């Protein structure tokens, strides 16, 4: 108990200390290799789930792609709450994917999710096909804004999952560019963004040919 108090006193997040958190009313294991799921992202996931279920309510299988899956919170939640879902989830290291795979097993959806070690920057035009929904909570915090975050985030959470070392927009650009090749004609793209980024992201999405 004293050791736990010492760790918390050094600003280590509670979720890392106990090794777990909750997202969309589901349990998730977490460790310092993955960003801690946040309540705001539940708004993104709820939108994906509700709109997809309505748009393709009579479709046999809805194909989802989660870019930068992290702990798997988005992919697992979609697989859990959309009965006719098939989810593909990518991230850049085996350590990250190991946690995501654990969480898929914990929540009983491992058979519905395919995990792949892949960077969106390295993915080819033919990497995926027939995807109905692409969703991503990318590293969108600018390096400048990252320096002003709390110690809990700055000192303990993986920077690679939070910022891109620059203005925070590079992931939006590459996701939009690659998504054009992977989505079905009636497919949809969902992305979480930071406060104050909406105009820049809108311009990126529009210039990429989305409506």
C-alpha positions as CSV (number, residue, x, y, z in Angstrom):
1,X,0.0,0.0,0.0
2,X,2.8,2.4,0.8
3,X,4.5,1.6,-2.5
4,X,1.3,2.4,-4.3
5,X,1.0,5.7,-2.5
6,X,4.6,6.6,-3.4
7,X,3.9,5.8,-7.1
8,X,0.8,8.0,-7.1
9,X,2.6,10.8,-5.3
10,X,5.0,10.8,-8.2
11,X,2.0,11.5,-10.5
12,X,1.8,8.0,-12.0
13,X,-1.8,7.5,-13.3
14,X,-4.0,5.4,-11.1
15,X,-4.9,3.3,-14.2
16,X,-1.3,2.2,-14.7
17,X,-0.9,1.5,-11.0
18,X,-3.9,-0.9,-10.8
19,X,-3.4,-2.0,-14.4
20,X,-6.9,-1.5,-15.6
21,X,-9.6,1.0,-16.5
22,X,-13.2,1.1,-17.8
23,X,-14.3,2.3,-21.2
24,X,-17.9,2.0,-22.6
25,X,-18.8,0.1,-19.5
26,X,-16.2,-2.6,-20.4
27,X,-13.0,-3.6,-18.6
28,X,-9.6,-2.9,-20.2
29,X,-6.1,-3.7,-19.1
30,X,-3.6,-0.9,-19.6
31,X,0.1,-0.4,-19.1
32,X,2.6,2.4,-20.0
33,X,2.9,1.1,-23.6
34,X,-0.7,2.3,-24.4
35,X,-2.5,5.6,-23.9
36,X,-5.2,5.5,-21.2
37,X,-8.7,5.4,-22.8
38,X,-10.6,8.6,-22.0
39,X,-14.3,9.3,-21.6
40,X,-14.3,11.8,-24.5
41,X,-13.5,9.0,-26.9
42,X,-16.7,7.3,-25.8
43,X,-18.5,10.0,-27.7
44,X,-16.6,9.0,-30.9
45,X,-17.4,5.3,-30.4
46,X,-21.0,5.9,-29.6
47,X,-21.4,7.9,-32.8
48,X,-19.7,5.1,-34.8
49,X,-21.9,2.4,-33.3
50,X,-25.2,4.2,-33.6
51,X,-24.7,5.5,-37.1
52,X,-23.3,2.2,-38.4
53,X,-26.1,0.2,-36.9
54,X,-28.7,2.4,-38.5
55,X,-27.0,2.8,-41.9
56,X,-26.3,-0.9,-42.3
57,X,-29.0,-2.5,-40.2
58,X,-29.8,-5.0,-42.9
59,X,-26.2,-5.7,-43.9
60,X,-24.8,-9.1,-43.2
61,X,-21.3,-7.9,-42.0
62,X,-20.1,-4.4,-41.4
63,X,-16.3,-4.1,-41.9
64,X,-14.5,-1.7,-39.5
65,X,-10.9,-0.5,-39.5
66,X,-9.5,1.0,-36.3
67,X,-6.3,3.0,-37.0
68,X,-3.9,3.2,-34.0
69,X,-5.9,0.8,-31.8
70,X,-3.7,1.3,-28.7
71,X,-5.4,-0.7,-25.8
72,X,-8.0,-1.8,-28.3
73,X,-10.7,0.2,-26.6
74,X,-12.4,1.4,-29.8
75,X,-12.1,-1.9,-31.7
76,X,-13.2,-4.0,-28.8
77,X,-16.2,-1.7,-28.0
78,X,-17.4,-1.8,-31.6
79,X,-17.0,-5.6,-31.8
80,X,-18.9,-5.9,-28.5
81,X,-21.8,-3.6,-29.3
82,X,-22.3,-4.2,-33.1
83,X,-23.4,-7.8,-33.6
84,X,-22.6,-8.0,-37.3
85,X,-19.2,-6.3,-37.1
86,X,-15.9,-7.5,-38.4
87,X,-13.0,-5.3,-37.1
88,X,-9.5,-4.8,-38.3
89,X,-7.2,-3.0,-35.9
90,X,-3.6,-1.7,-36.6
91,X,-0.9,-0.3,-34.5
92,X,2.9,0.0,-34.6
93,X,4.3,-2.4,-32.1
94,X,3.8,-5.9,-30.7
95,X,3.8,-4.6,-27.1
96,X,0.8,-2.4,-27.9
97,X,-1.0,-5.2,-29.8
98,X,-0.5,-7.6,-27.0
99,X,-2.5,-5.5,-24.7
100,X,-5.2,-5.0,-27.3
101,X,-5.4,-8.7,-27.9
102,X,-5.7,-9.3,-24.2
103,X,-8.6,-6.9,-24.0
104,X,-10.4,-8.5,-26.9
105,X,-10.1,-11.8,-25.0
106,X,-11.3,-10.4,-21.7
107,X,-14.4,-9.0,-23.4
108,X,-15.1,-12.1,-25.5
109,X,-14.7,-10.6,-29.0
110,X,-11.3,-12.0,-30.0
111,X,-12.7,-13.9,-32.9
112,X,-14.3,-10.8,-34.4
113,X,-11.0,-8.7,-34.5
114,X,-7.9,-9.1,-36.6
115,X,-4.9,-7.2,-35.2
116,X,-2.0,-6.2,-37.4
117,X,1.4,-4.6,-36.7
118,X,1.3,-1.8,-39.3
119,X,1.9,1.9,-39.5
120,X,-0.6,3.9,-41.4
121,X,2.3,5.7,-43.1
122,X,3.6,2.4,-44.5
123,X,0.2,0.9,-45.5
124,X,-0.3,0.5,-49.2
125,X,-3.3,1.4,-51.3
126,X,-4.4,-2.3,-51.5
127,X,-3.7,-3.0,-47.8
128,X,-7.5,-3.2,-47.1
129,X,-10.6,-3.4,-49.2
130,X,-14.3,-3.2,-48.7
131,X,-14.1,-1.3,-45.4
132,X,-17.4,0.3,-44.4
133,X,-16.2,2.3,-41.5
134,X,-12.7,3.7,-40.7
135,X,-12.3,5.1,-37.2
136,X,-9.3,6.6,-35.5
137,X,-8.2,8.5,-32.4
138,X,-4.8,9.5,-33.8
139,X,-1.9,11.3,-32.1
140,X,-3.3,14.8,-32.6
141,X,-1.8,16.9,-29.8
142,X,0.8,19.4,-31.1
143,X,4.2,19.2,-29.5
144,X,3.7,22.7,-28.1
145,X,0.5,21.8,-26.4
146,X,1.9,18.5,-25.2
147,X,4.6,20.3,-23.2
148,X,1.8,22.1,-21.3
149,X,-0.1,18.9,-20.3
150,X,-0.2,17.6,-16.7
151,X,2.7,15.4,-15.4
152,X,0.4,12.4,-15.3
153,X,0.2,12.5,-19.1
154,X,3.5,14.0,-20.0
155,X,5.7,11.9,-17.8
156,X,4.0,8.5,-18.0
157,X,1.8,8.1,-21.1
158,X,3.5,7.1,-24.4
159,X,4.2,10.3,-26.4
160,X,4.0,8.4,-29.6
161,X,0.3,7.8,-29.0
162,X,-0.4,11.5,-28.2
163,X,1.6,13.7,-30.5
164,X,3.4,13.5,-33.8
165,X,6.3,15.8,-32.9
166,X,4.9,18.7,-34.8
167,X,1.5,20.4,-35.3
168,X,-0.6,17.3,-34.7
169,X,-2.1,17.3,-38.2
170,X,0.0,14.8,-40.1
171,X,-2.1,11.7,-39.1
172,X,-5.3,13.3,-40.4
173,X,-3.6,13.9,-43.7
174,X,-2.4,10.4,-44.2
175,X,-5.6,8.8,-42.8
176,X,-7.7,10.7,-45.3
177,X,-5.4,9.9,-48.2
178,X,-5.3,6.1,-47.5
179,X,-9.0,5.9,-46.5
180,X,-10.1,6.8,-50.0
181,X,-8.7,3.5,-51.3
182,X,-10.0,1.3,-48.6
183,X,-13.6,2.6,-48.0
184,X,-16.6,1.4,-49.9
185,X,-18.3,4.1,-52.0
186,X,-20.9,4.6,-49.2
187,X,-18.3,4.2,-46.4
188,X,-17.7,6.6,-43.5
189,X,-14.6,8.0,-41.8
190,X,-14.7,9.0,-38.1
191,X,-11.8,10.7,-36.4
192,X,-11.3,12.3,-33.0
193,X,-9.6,15.7,-33.0
194,X,-8.3,18.3,-30.5
195,X,-9.9,21.5,-29.4
196,X,-9.3,24.2,-32.0
197,X,-8.4,21.8,-34.8
198,X,-11.8,21.6,-36.5
199,X,-11.1,24.1,-39.3
200,X,-7.8,22.5,-40.2
201,X,-9.2,19.0,-40.1
202,X,-12.2,20.1,-42.1
203,X,-9.9,21.5,-44.8
204,X,-7.8,18.3,-44.9
205,X,-10.9,16.1,-45.2
206,X,-12.5,18.3,-47.9
207,X,-9.2,18.5,-49.9
208,X,-9.0,14.7,-49.8
209,X,-12.3,14.4,-51.6
210,X,-14.6,13.6,-48.8
211,X,-18.0,15.2,-48.4
